[in-house]
Amino acid sequence: MLYFALSYDGLEQWEPPHEAEADALAAFHRHQRGDKGFGPALGPDGVAVLATMLRERGYRVDLSPSPWQLTQADHRLIEALAEGAALAVSETGLLPEAVVAEWFAARCRARRVTIGHVDLLAIPPG
């Protein structure tokens, strides 16, 4: 049996959203898919690819959404997530630094945040 909890699935909703949200999230995902020393990474596609591979090998696979639902009470976690994402987006060079800075500041002020995750349970054949 295999169990993977809280695998990031790429879905994010920040309220209120920033006008650069779609571009910044695309840059963040591009960064996640970059080579981490073993070739290109799967980023937010990882859990779906794993599920397909396991099913092809006869496993029964169950996927269950497990999104993080954050509010202002979680402001420290929100700020940490915003900081990590802003650093990754900045490293891609796909957005002007001023836009990244504004986007980061807007994310730090978020009132509600949903970060998509999926739990995967795989039961081997037989």
Contact map, one row per residue, 1 for C-alpha under 8 A:
111000000000000000000000000000000000000000000000000000000000000000000000000000000000000000000000000000000000000000000000111100
111100000000000000000000000000000000000000000000000000000000000000000000000000000000000000000000000000000000000000000001111000
111110000000000000000000000000000000000000000000000000000000000000000000000000000000000000000000000000000000000000000011110000
011111100000000000000000000000000000000000000000000000000000000000000000000000000000000000000000000000000000000000000011100000
001111100000000000000000000000000000000000000000000000000000000000000000000000000000000000000000000000000000000000000111000000
000111110000000000000000000000000000000000000000000000000000000001100000000000000000000000000000000000000000000000001110000000
000111111000000000000000000000000000000000010110000000000000000000000000000000000000000000000000000000000000000000001110000000
000001111110000000000000000000000000000000110010000000000000000000000000000000000000000000000000000000000000000000111100000000
000000111110000000000000000000000000000000011110000000000000000000000000000000000000000000000000000000000000000000011100000000
000000011111000000000000000010000000000000111000000000000000000000000000000000000000000000000000000000000000000000111000000000
000000011111100000000000000000000000000000000000000000000000000000000000000000000000000000000000000000000000000001111000000000
000000000111110000000000000000000000000000000000000000000000000000000000000000000000000000000000000000000000000011110000000000
000000000011111010000000000000000000000000000000000000000000000000000000000000000000000000000000000000000000000011100000000000
000000000001111110000000000000000000000000000000000000000000000000000000000000000000000000000000000000000010011111000000000000
000000000000111110000000000000000000000000000000000000000000000000000000000000000000000000000000000000000000011110000000000000
000000000000011111000000000000000000000000000000000000000000000000000000000000000000000000000000000000000100011100000000000000
000000000000111111101000000000000000000000000000000000000000000000000000000000000000000000000000000000000110000000000000000000
000000000000000111111000000000000000000000000000000000000000000000000000000000000000000000000000000000100110000000000000000000
000000000000000011111100000000000000000000000000000000000000000000000000000000000000000000000000000000000000000000000000000000
000000000000000001111111000000000000000000000000000000000000000000000000000000000000000000000000001000100000000000000000000000
000000000000000011111111100000000000000000000000000000000000000000000000000000000000000000000000000000100000000000000000000000
000000000000000000111111110000000000000000000000000000000000000000000000000000000000000000000000000000000000000000000000000000
000000000000000000011111111000000000000000000000000000000000000000000000000000000000000000000010000000000000000000000000000000
000000000000000000011111111100000000000000000000000000000000000000000000000000000000000010000010000100100000000000000000000000
000000000000000000001111111110000000000000000000000000000000000000000000000000000000000010000000000000000000000000000000000000
000000000000000000000111111111000000000000000000000000000000000000000000000000000000000000000000000000000000000000000000000000
000000000000000000000011111111100000000000000000000000000000000000000000000000000000000110010110000000000000000000000000000000
000000000000000000000001111111110000000000000000000000000000000000000000000000000000100110010000000000000000000000000000000000
000000000100000000000000111111111000000000110000000000000000000000000000000000000000000000000000000000000000000000000000000000
000000000000000000000000011111111100000000000000000000000000000000000000000000000000000000010000000000000000000000000000000000
000000000000000000000000001111111100000000000000000000000000000000000000000000000000000110110000000000000000000000000000000000
000000000000000000000000000111111100000011110000000000000000000000000000000000000000000000000000000000000000000000000000000000
000000000000000000000000000011111110000111110000000000000000000000000000000000000000000000000000000000000000000000000000000000
000000000000000000000000000001111111001110000000000000000000000000000000000000000000000000000000000000000000000000000000000000
000000000000000000000000000000001111111110000000000000000000000000000000000000000000000000000000000000000000000000000000000000
000000000000000000000000000000000111111110000000000000000000000000000000000000000000000000000000000000000000000000000000000000
000000000000000000000000000000000011111000000000000000000000000000000000000000000000000000000000000000000000000000000000000000
000000000000000000000000000000000011111110000000000000000000000000000000000000000000000000000000000000000000000000000000000000
000000000000000000000000000000000111111110000000000000000000000000000000000000000000000000000000000000000000000000000000000000
000000000000000000000000000000001111011111000000000000000000000000000000000000000000000000000000000000000000000000000000000000
000000000000000000000000000000011111011111100000000000000000000000000000000000000000000000000000000000000000000000000000000000
000000000000000000000000000000011000000111111100000000000000000000000000000000000000000000000000000000000000000000000000000000
000000010100000000000000000010011000000011111100000000000000000000000000000000000000000000000000000000000000000000000000000000
000000111100000000000000000010011000000001111110000000000000000000000000000000000000000000000000000000000000000000000000000000
000000001100000000000000000000000000000001111111100000000000000000000000000000000000000000000000000000000000000000000000000000
000000101000000000000000000000000000000001111111110000000000000000000000000000000000000000000000000000000000000000000000000000
000000111000000000000000000000000000000000011111111000000000000000000000000000000000000000000000000000000000000000000101000000
000000000000000000000000000000000000000000001111111100000000000000000000000000000000000000000000000000000000000000000000000000
000000000000000000000000000000000000000000001111111110000000000000000000000000000000000000000000000000000000000000000000000000
000000000000000000000000000000000000000000000111111111000000000000000000000000000000000000000000000000000000000000000000000000
000000000000000000000000000000000000000000000011111111100000100000000000000000000000000000000000000000000000000000000001010000
000000000000000000000000000000000000000000000001111111110000000000000000000000000000000000000000000000000000000000000000000000
000000000000000000000000000000000000000000000000111111111000000000000000000000000000000000000000000000000000000000000000000000
000000000000000000000000000000000000000000000000011111111111100000000000000000000000000000000000000000000000000000000000010000
000000000000000000000000000000000000000000000000001111111111100000000000000000000000000000000000000000000000000000000000000000
000000000000000000000000000000000000000000000000000111111110000000000000000000000000000000000000000000000000000000000000000000
000000000000000000000000000000000000000000000000000011111110000000000000000000000000000000000000000000000000000000000000000000
000000000000000000000000000000000000000000000000000001111111000000000000000000000000000000000000000000000000000000000000000110
000000000000000000000000000000000000000000000000000001111111100000000000000000000000000000000000000000000000000000000000011110
000000000000000000000000000000000000000000000000000001100111110000000000000000000000000000000000000000000000000000000000011110
000000000000000000000000000000000000000000000000001001100011111000000000000000000000000000000000000000000000000000000001111000
000000000000000000000000000000000000000000000000000000000001111100000000000000000000000000000000000000000000000000000001110000
000000000000000000000000000000000000000000000000000000000000111110000000000000000000000000000000000000000000000000000111100000
000000000000000000000000000000000000000000000000000000000000011111000000000000000000000000000000000000000000000000000111000000
000000000000000000000000000000000000000000000000000000000000001111100000000000000000000000000000000000000000000000011110000000
000001000000000000000000000000000000000000000000000000000000000111110000000000000000000000000000000000000000000000011110000000
000001000000000000000000000000000000000000000000000000000000000011111000000000000000000000000000000000000000000001111100000000
000000000000000000000000000000000000000000000000000000000000000001111100000000000000000000000000000000000000000011111000000000
000000000000000000000000000000000000000000000000000000000000000000111110000000000000000000000000000000000000000111100000000000
000000000000000000000000000000000000000000000000000000000000000000011111110001000000000000000000000000000000000111000000000000
000000000000000000000000000000000000000000000000000000000000000000001111111000000000000000000000000000000000011110000000000000
000000000000000000000000000000000000000000000000000000000000000000000111111000000000000000000000000000000000011100000000000000
000000000000000000000000000000000000000000000000000000000000000000000111111000000000000000000000000000000000000000000000000000
000000000000000000000000000000000000000000000000000000000000000000000111111111000000000000000000000000000000000000000000000000
000000000000000000000000000000000000000000000000000000000000000000000011111111100000000000000000000000000001000000000000000000
000000000000000000000000000000000000000000000000000000000000000000000000011111110000000000000000000000000000000000000000000000
000000000000000000000000000000000000000000000000000000000000000000000000011111111000000000000000000000000000000000000000000000
000000000000000000000000000000000000000000000000000000000000000000000100011111111100000000000000000000000011010010000000000000
000000000000000000000000000000000000000000000000000000000000000000000000001111111110000000000000000000000011000000000000000000
000000000000000000000000000000000000000000000000000000000000000000000000000111111111000000000000000000000000000000000000000000
000000000000000000000000000000000000000000000000000000000000000000000000000011111111100000000000000000000000000000000000000000
000000000000000000000000000000000000000000000000000000000000000000000000000001111111110000000000000000010011000000000000000000
000000000000000000000000000000000000000000000000000000000000000000000000000000111111111000000000000000010000000000000000000000
000000000000000000000000000000000000000000000000000000000000000000000000000000011111111100000000000000000000000000000000000000
000000000000000000000000000100000000000000000000000000000000000000000000000000001111111110000000000000000000000000000000000000
000000000000000000000000000000000000000000000000000000000000000000000000000000000111111111000000000110110000000000000000000000
000000000000000000000000000000000000000000000000000000000000000000000000000000000011111111100000000000000000000000000000000000
000000000000000000000000001100100000000000000000000000000000000000000000000000000001111111110000000000000000000000000000000000
000000000000000000000001101100100000000000000000000000000000000000000000000000000000111111111110000100000000000000000000000000
000000000000000000000000000000000000000000000000000000000000000000000000000000000000011111111110100100000000000000000000000000
000000000000000000000000000000100000000000000000000000000000000000000000000000000000001111111000000000000000000000000000000000
000000000000000000000000001101100000000000000000000000000000000000000000000000000000000111111110000000000000000000000000000000
000000000000000000000000000000000000000000000000000000000000000000000000000000000000000011111111000000000000000000000000000000
000000000000000000000000001000000000000000000000000000000000000000000000000000000000000011011111000000000000000000000000000000
000000000000000000000011001000000000000000000000000000000000000000000000000000000000000011011111101100000000000000000000000000
000000000000000000000000000000000000000000000000000000000000000000000000000000000000000000001111111100000000000000000000000000
000000000000000000000000000000000000000000000000000000000000000000000000000000000000000001000011111110000000000000000000000000
000000000000000000000000000000000000000000000000000000000000000000000000000000000000000000000001111111000000000000000000000000
000000000000000000010000000000000000000000000000000000000000000000000000000000000000000000000011111111100000000000000000000000
000000000000000000000001000000000000000000000000000000000000000000000000000000000000010011000011111111110000000000000000000000
000000000000000000000000000000000000000000000000000000000000000000000000000000000000010000000000111111111000000000000000000000
000000000000000000000000000000000000000000000000000000000000000000000000000000000000000000000000011111111100000000000000000000
000000000000000001011001000000000000000000000000000000000000000000000000000000000000010000000000001111111110000000000000000000
000000000000000000000000000000000000000000000000000000000000000000000000000000000110010000000000000111111111000000000000000000
000000000000000000000000000000000000000000000000000000000000000000000000000000000000000000000000000011111111100000000000000000
000000000000000111000000000000000000000000000000000000000000000000000000000000000000000000000000000001111111110000000000000000
000000000000010011000000000000000000000000000000000000000000000000000000000001100100000000000000000000111111110000000000000000
000000000000000000000000000000000000000000000000000000000000000000000000001001100100000000000000000000011111110000000000000000
000000000000000000000000000000000000000000000000000000000000000000000000000000000000000000000000000000001111111000000000000000
000000000000011100000000000000000000000000000000000000000000000000000011000001000000000000000000000000000111111110000000000000
000000000000011100000000000000000000000000000000000000000000000000000011000000000000000000000000000000000000111110000000000000
000000000000011100000000000000000000000000000000000000000000000000001111000000000000000000000000000000000000011111000000000000
000000000001111000000000000000000000000000000000000000000000000000011110000001000000000000000000000000000000011111100000000000
000000000011110000000000000000000000000000000000000000000000000000111100000000000000000000000000000000000000000111110000000000
000000010111100000000000000000000000000000000000000000000000000000111000000000000000000000000000000000000000000011111000000000
000000011111000000000000000000000000000000000000000000000000000011110000000000000000000000000000000000000000000001111100000000
000001111110000000000000000000000000000000000000000000000000000011110000000000000000000000000000000000000000000000111110000000
000011111000000000000000000000000000000000000010000000000000001111100000000000000000000000000000000000000000000000011111000000
001111100000000000000000000000000000000000000000000000000000001111000000000000000000000000000000000000000000000000001111100000
011110000000000000000000000000000000000000000010001000000000111100000000000000000000000000000000000000000000000000000111110000
111100000000000000000000000000000000000000000000000000000000111000000000000000000000000000000000000000000000000000000011111000
111000000000000000000000000000000000000000000000001001000011110000000000000000000000000000000000000000000000000000000001111100
110000000000000000000000000000000000000000000000000000000011100000000000000000000000000000000000000000000000000000000000111110
100000000000000000000000000000000000000000000000000000000111000000000000000000000000000000000000000000000000000000000000011111
000000000000000000000000000000000000000000000000000000000111000000000000000000000000000000000000000000000000000000000000001111
000000000000000000000000000000000000000000000000000000000000000000000000000000000000000000000000000000000000000000000000000111
